[in-house]
Amino acid sequence: MSLVSASFSTPAMGDYAYDWALVDVETSGLMARRDRVLSVAVITIGPDGEQTGEFSTLLDPGCDPGPVEVHGLTAERLRGAPTFDQIAGRIGAMLQDRVLVAHNAQFDYDFLAHEFARARMWLPVSQRLCTLALNRQVDPPTDDMKLGTLATHYDVPQQRAHDALDDTRVLAGILRASLREAARLDLPLPLVACPPRAESQFTPKPPKTPCAYRNPGRLTSDGPLRQGMKVAITGETAHARAELVGRAVAAGLNMMSSVSRHTSVLVTNEPASGSAKARRALAEGVPVIDEHTFLRMLADVRTGSAHEATAVAVAPAAEPEAEPVAVTVDLVPNTAAAAPVLDAPPLPTAAPGVPVPAPRLPVPSVGTSDKPLAGRRVLVLGGVHADAAAARTRIVELGGSAAINLSASVTDVVLLEKGEGDRRMSRITTLELPVHDIHWLSAPTLAAGTAPRAQEPHVMPRGGVIDLPTPHGRPPAPEWYITAGWAPQPDCEIDVVAFLLDEDQQVTFDEDFIFYGVPESPAGTVRLLTGGPAEQTIALDLASLSPATRKVVVAAAIDGAATFGTVGAIQIGAALGSSGAPLARATLDAATTERTMLLAEIYRRGPVWRLRAVGQGYDHGLDALARGYGVDIAD
């Protein structure tokens, strides 16, 4: 089957024509650094869309096959199959010089990377394309983005779900149809560069055990130590550092790799050494004791207060209790005044700024007079940044969703000054989308035959809060995916990060900072996923987070001198599972000179997890933001 549809000539597909290697793996679990591949299938397709090769095999993983009820691969079926190292060469030859394609491509890529590393081989992939990310850009009118759902939408036959070879054949049909849609909308492909990865990154690491006790505060002059105290050590010690840490952890102390205002005590035999920890302790007024005193006090550590164990509760998606509160706070960096917070904990004082009020929002009904744009997606083109941001804010006030890119879900276009010169206008004209001027937002009238979609996510204004529901009958809760997207940037890179914070708004240890260099927490409960150069996702297994984690902050930072004012709007969406439809969506675009921005907070409130759209920016870089949350960043 060719990639070229009847409405496109071969030259028009030039930007979408590559040598592709479509991949699907079935695995013994979900964690690539721990679990193994049970079966693999690869189909190669040329730039003309014609299939050029196919290979599939079962594999002997040398371990328990895991959820047999999902993939149907029992130990008996896998017995006698080749091991991965025996077929790695053939797989590598099919991947060589091709773009790897998969549905949720980072999952398949990570598993292959680990398997190739175990086989002492290099994974020959320099680029990958995720059909899930591609379809998030296309945004077809489907209830979700699951492989089977997209197969039905694109009229691709599916015979055996979770069969690697059949899933890969289905993927081929979805890829062809998705590329046709991308060409129709003139969308750039979300290709991800895949540089060679160091083998050490694939070495399984035992998860660190978070301290089970709350921080009782600082050590007083007469002691004693209490369980949960945050303790840091610096300088030379008579006893091995590992021994001191081990004894302290066994006693219930929280051993930290850095010093912050929340540190209970610093242990050092050289208080005047001038080390970074000693300097910070002096600046913050943190008590300092020597090693001998610390060992003596370890013999009598008093009982602490355990973290409250909070399960993820089922929160039905009903009308909220409170009426919506208008949020009109401008995003001004480094403002000293603080606005009251209605229903959420404050932002960390280590990163100065204006906390945004947090209303709980009702879902507007489609077609109501006060929300005439409910269910509609409106794209704003042209204008200076402030005017475009004001227009998008007005769209949200009218119940609509402000789009940042052209997609199949866009229902209307608003043109500001010089908007007619946008390169997307020719495609918008071809698609016959309704085009309006700025005055339309004063009293919008809707063109006939442009009915909104029935399934639309909640539209959250900046500062809006919703409870994250767990669907009935689906325990335990699947992962939540918080996805941030923006318009492709030719001159800068944007990194999405996450901080796992305790009740003091601090990380428990440095590994609670998730970023491109460390894209997964030690226990695998929080992961950074890259869907393309203009999309990154934080995946959260809320049910498995430590009770010490009270909040997860999702932020973004710009690498270089650019600011979020030049980047424009950032869109965030929250979905259950990697292929789920967004439950909520917010467009954050009031930034001007900021280089870092808090996008969202997921925090505990009683038995429920909540999501808040933040949109608070700062002029400083990511290093300063991380230090504010207690991460030890080298100067």
N, C-alpha and C positions, 0 to 999 in steps of 0.2 A: 504494500500500500504506500502511496506517495504522500509526502508531507504537503504537497501543493494541492489546494482545493481548487474548485472550478472558478472561484472568484479571485484567485491570485496567480500571477505568472511566476515562473521560476526566479527571475531577477528580484522580484519583490520579497522573496523569502531569503535573500542573501544573508541578512543579519541573523537569521534563525537556522541556518544550515550548518551543521557540524557533523563530525563523526561521533556517534553516540554509543555508549556502552550502558545498557539498562540492566540494573542489578536488583535482586531481591534476596534476602537471607531470612531463614527461620532460625531462631536462637533459643537457648536454654533459659534465658532470662532477659532482663532489660538493661543490665549494666555491662558495658563492653569490656571494661578492665577486669571483670570477674567471670562473666558468662561466656559461652562458646557458641559457635555457628554449627547448626545441625544440618542445614541444607543450603545450597546456594545455586542460583540460576543467573546466567548472563546472556543477553541478546544484544548483538551489535547491529547498528543501523547506520547507513551511509547518509551523506548530506542530502541525497535525493529522497530520503524516506524509505528506501528499500532495505529489507533485512539482509545482512551479510553473514551472520553466524548465530549459533545457539548452543548453549552448553548448560547442563544441570546435573547435580549429583547430591545424594545423601552423604553425610559425613559422620564419622565416629568421633564424638567430642571427647571421649575418655572421662565422661562425668555423667551425672544424672541429667536426663533430657529436659527436666523442668515441666512446664505446664502442658502436658500431653493433651489435655482437653481443648487447648487452643490450636496447636499445630498438628496433633495426631501422630507425632513421631515418637514411638515407644523405643525403649532400649533394644527390644527384639528386632524392630525394623532397621535400626541403625547398626546392629551388630554385623561386622564384615564389610562395612562401607569404608572407603579410604579415609585417612586422616587429612586435615587441611594441608599440611606441609607436602603431601603427596600430589595435590592438585593445584597448589599455589602457582606453579610455573605456568600452567595453562590459563588460569584465571588472569594472571598478570599480563600474559600476551594479549588477551582480549581487551584488557583495560588500557594497554599502552597507547599513547597518542590519541585517546578518545576522552570525551567528557563523560564522567560517570553520572548516570541519571537514576534516581530512586524516589520513591514516595516517602517523605521524611528522610531526606538523603543523608543527613548527618548521622542518623542511627546506623544505616548500612555502611557508611564510610568508616565510622569509628570501629564497628565490629571487624570490618576487613582490615583496617589498620592494625588492630591488635593481633589478629590472626597472622598477618604477614610478619609482624614483629616477633611473634612466638616462633615462626618458621625461619627467623633470621634473614628475612627478605624485606626489600623496600616496596611499598605499595606504589605502583607507577601511575598515580593520578595527580594531575596538576590543576584540574578544574572539576567542579561538580555542579549539577543542576537539580534542584528539588522541585518535583512537580507539585508538591503541596504548597511551597512558597510561590511558585508560578501561578497557581490557581487562586491564591490569596490576592495576587495582583489583578488577575482577570476578574475574580469575584463573580462566578456564575451564580444563578438563582437556585442554589441547592441548600438543603437543610444543614449539611456539614460538608467536610472535605475528605471524607473517607474514600478509600480506593473504590469500594463497591458503589458508593453514591455517585462519584464522578463517572464511573463506568456506565451507570444507568443514564446519567445526564447526557453523556457523549455517545450513547448507543454503542458501547463496546461490550461484547458478550463476555461474561465471567462464568466459569464452570466450577472451579474448586478454590474457594477462598482459603488463604493461608497455605496454599501450595506454591512453593517458590517459582516453579516454571510457569504455572498458569497466571500467578500474580504478575510475573514479568511480561507475559504476553498481553495481559490487560493494560499494564503500564505503557506498553508500546502504543496501544490505541489512544490512551489518554494523552501521551506526549504529543502525538500527531495532532489531535484535536486542540490541545492547549496551545500549541505553537500557531495553529491557524487563528485562534482567538487573540493571541498576543500580537500577531501581525495585523489583524483587523483593528485592534486598538492602538497599534504602534507603541507597544510596551517594550522596554528594554528587558532582556533576559536576566534573571537574578543569578548570574553565574558567581560561584564562590571559588576563590583561589585556594588551592590545597598544597601549601609548601611541605616539603619533607618533614616528618615529625620525629623528634628524638625518641629513641627506644625507651629511655628512662621514663618517658611520660606514660608508657603502657605498663609499667611495673605496678601491680596491685599494691595499694597502700592501706594498712588497717585504719579504719576510721577512729578519730580521736573521740574519747568519751567526754562529753561536756560535763561540767561540774553540776551536781544535782542540787546545789544550794544557792539561794539568793545572796547577793553581796550585802553583808551587814554594815558596810562602811569601813572607815579607816581604823587602823590599830591605834588604841589610846596609849598614853605613856606608860601605864601600868598593866597593859595587856587586858585579857589574854587574846590569843588567836581564836577566831571563830570560823566554823565551816562556811565556805562560800566567799571568804576574803580573797581579793585578787592580789596575787603576790608575783613580783618580778624579781629576777636575780641578774646582777651584772658584775663583771670583773672576775678575777681569779678566786677560786674557792679551794679549801683544803680537801673537801670531799668532792667526788666526781659530781658534775652538774646533773647527770642522769639520776644519780642516787638521791640527791636533794629533791629533785622534781618528783621522783617516784614516791618518796616518803611523804611529801607534801600532798600529792594527789590522793594517796591512800588515806590521809587524814581528813580529806574532804575540802582541801584548799583549791582555789582556782588559779593555776599557774599560767601567767601571761608572758608573752614574748616582748611586750612593750609597756611603757608607762603612760598613763593618762590621768585625768583628774579623778577618775574612779578607782585608781589603784589604791589598795589598802595599805601596802607596805612594800618598800624596796629593800632587798637583802644584798648587801655589798660589804666587803672588807676594805674597800677603797672609796669612801664617800666623796673624796676630793679628786677622783680620777679624771673627771671631765668627760666621762662617757655620755652618750646621748641619753641613756636612761637616767643617769645621775643628774644631768642638767635639767631634764624634764621634771624629775622628782623635786628638785630644788625650786623650780619655777611654779610647780603646782602645790607645793607645801606637803608633799607625800612623806610620811614618816620613813626613816631609814634605820635599819638595824643591821648588826653584823651577823656573820654565819653562826658563831657560837651561840648568840642569843636566839637566833632562829631555831637552831636544833633543840635548845632547852625548851622553848615554847611549843615545839612540835609534840612534846610529851604530854601536853595538856591542852589540846584543841577542843574548845567548847562546841556543843551541838548548835547547828544552824537551822534556818528555816528552808525547807525544801521548796523548789519551784512548784507552782501550781500546775498539776497535770491537767491539761485542757484538751479534750477531744474535739474533733471537727463535728459540729452539730449540723443536723439537717435544717436548713433555713428555707422554708417554702418561699417561692417567688411571688409573694402576695404584695398588695399595696402597702407601702411603708407607713409607719406611724405618724411621721411628721410631714408637714407641708414643705415644699421646696423653699429654699432661701436663696435669694438672688446673690450671685457672686460677681462683684465688679472690681475686685482688687487688681490693679495693674502689676505686672511682674517687674519690680524695680530691684536691681541687685543691691545687696549690702545696706538695706534700709533698717534703721534702728528700731522703729516702732513695731509692736507686735499686735496682730489682730486676735480676738478671742477665738478659741477653737470650740465648736459646738458639740462635737460628737466623736472626737478622735484625739489621741495623744499629740503633744506638740512636736514640732520639728526639733532636731538636736540643736542645742545652743552653741555647739562647737562650730556650726556652719551658720553664721548670722543671716537672717532674712526674715521675711514676713510670713508666718504660718497662715494658711488659707482656711477660712471657715469651711466646715465639713457637713453640708446638709445631706440628709438621706432623701433620695429623689424618687418621686412616683414616676411610673412609666406613662407618658402621654398616650392618649388614645388617638389612633389614626383618624384624621379628618376633623378634629375638634376645632372650633373657631379660634381659640387662644393658641393652638399649636398647628397652624395650617400646613407646616412642612413636615409633620410627623410621618416617618416612614420614607422620607426622601433623602437622597444623597446629592449634595450641591457642591460643585467644583468652582472655586474662585480663581480667575486668571487675571494677571496684570496688577497694577497699582503698587505703591510703595508698601513696605512691610506693614506699617501701622494701619494703613487702610485695609489691606487684605485681612489682617488679624481682626479688625473691627467687623468686617463683613462676615467672617466665619463665626465670630461670637454672636452676631445677630441671627445667623442661621440656626445655631444651637438654641437660642432663646425662642425661636419659632418652632422648635421641636424637631428640626432637621439634623442631619449628620453632615459635617463639613469634610468633604473629600480632599485628599492631598494629591492624588494622582487620578488620571482617567482610568476608569474600569467599567465593566459591564453593568455595575450597579448604579452608576451616576445617572440621575434623572434630570438634572438641570445644571446650567452653567451661568455664572454671573461674571460679566466682563467689567473690569475696572479700567483705568487709564492705561492705554497701550496693550490691553489684554488681547486685542484682535491680532496682535503680532506674535502671540504665543504659537510655537510650532504645532501644538495639539489642535489648533483651530481647524485646520484642514480635515483632520480626522473627525472632529466634532460635527463639522458640516456634513461629512459623508454619513455619519451615524444619525443625522437629523435630530440631534438633541435640542431641546428648547434653550435658547440663549437670551439672557436678560441683562439690563443695566442695573446699576446700584439702586435705583429708585424702586425696583421690583421688591426689594427686601422691606420696604415700608408697608406694603400691602400686597403680598404675593398672590397672584392668580395662577392657577395651574392649567396647563395646556391639556386639551382633550386627548385621551388615549395614552396618557403617561401615568398610569396608576402606580402607586408605590408597591414595594414588595410586601408580602404578608409577613415574612420573617425578617425582622430587623432588630439589631441589638439595642439595649438601653443606651441612650445618648447621655453621657455624663459631662456636665460643665466642669471647668477647673475648680477643684475643691469638692466635687461631688463624691458621695460615699454610697456604696451598696454592700449588702451582705452577700457573701459567696455561698450559693446554695449547693447542697449535695443532692443529686437526683435520687428520688425514692427508688428503692429496690436495686441500688448499685453500690453497696458497700464492698470494700472500702472505697473512699473517694479516689478517682483518678487524679493524675497531675493537673494542676492549673498551668496554663501557658499564658504568660503576659508578654505580648508581642509589641514591639515598637517599630514603626516604619516612618520613612521620610522620603522626600524627593531625592533621586540620585544626585550625588555631589561629585563634580569632576575634580575639585581642588582640595578636598579634605576627607578624613575618615572619622566616623563616629563610632564610639565603643559603648555598648550597653553593659552595665555592671550591676551587681547586687551585693547588699550588705545584710548579714543575718545578725540582728541586734537583740540584746537582752533588755531587761527593764531599765537599765541605765543608758539606753541608746548607744551601747558600745558592742563591738564584736567580742565574742568570748575568746577567740584566738584568731590569728591572722588568716587562717584558712576559711574563716567565715566571710572573707572578701572574695567574691566570684568575679573574675574578669578574664580577658582573652588569654592571659598567661596561665591562669589556674581556672579552667572553665567548669569545674565540678567540685562541690563540697566533698570532704572526706567520706561521708556516708552516702553520697550520691543523691541526697534529697533535694538539692538545688543545682541546676545545670544551666550553662549558657549555650544557646544553640544559634547558629548563623544560617539564615535562610537566603542570604544574598547581600550585596553591598549596601542595600537600603532597607534591610530588615534584620533584626536580632530578637531573640526570645529568651526569657528567663522561665524555665520549667520548675515548678514547685510541687513537691510531694508533701502537702500540708499535714497529712495524717502521720507522717513519719518524722516531722521536725522535732527536735529536742524541746522539752518543756521550757528550757532556758531561752529559747528563741521566741521573743514576744512580737517581733516585727521584722519584715523583710522590706528593705528599701530598694527599689529599682531606679537606677539613675543612668544618665548618658553623659559622655564627655567627648569633646572635640580634640583630636590630635592635631596640634598646630596652632596657628594664630587666628583661625577663623572663629566666628561666634555663631550662636544659635539665631541671632538676628538675620544673618546671611543665609543660614540653612532654611529658615522658615518653619512651617508647622511640623510638629512631631505627633504622629497618631499612635495611640496605644489601644490595644484590645485585649480582653480577657476571655479565655475559652477553656472549657473542660476537655482536656486531652489534646493531643497534637493535631487531630483532624476535626475538632469540634467547631461549631459555629460560634462566633463571638457572643458572649452574654452581654458584654458592655463595651462601649467604645468612647474614647475622648480624643479631642484634638487640642493640643497644647501649642500655642504659637504667639504668646505675648512677650517672648524673649527679645532682647536687644543686644547687649554687649556680653552676655554670659557665655562661659566656656564649659560649664558643667550645669546639669539640670536634674533635679529630682522629678522623676516621671510619675511614679506610683508608690504607694505603700500598701502592703498586705499585713494587717495587724490583728491580734486577738482582742476581742471584746467579749468577755465572759466565755461562753462555749462556742462562739461563732467567730469565723474569720471574716474580715471586711477588706474591701478594696477602696482606696481613695486615690482619685486622680489629683496629682499635686501641681506640677507645672511651676516649681520654684527654682530659679536659676541663680548662679553665683559667677562672679568674674574670675575666681581662682580656678586652678586646674584640678585634675583628678587626684593628684597627690595630696593636696590640702584637704579635699573632701574626705579621702580615706583616713588621713590622720585625725580628722575631727570625729570619726567613728572609732578611733582607737587602734587603727591598723599601723603596724610598725613599717614605715616607708623609709628606705635609705635616702639620705640627702643627695 
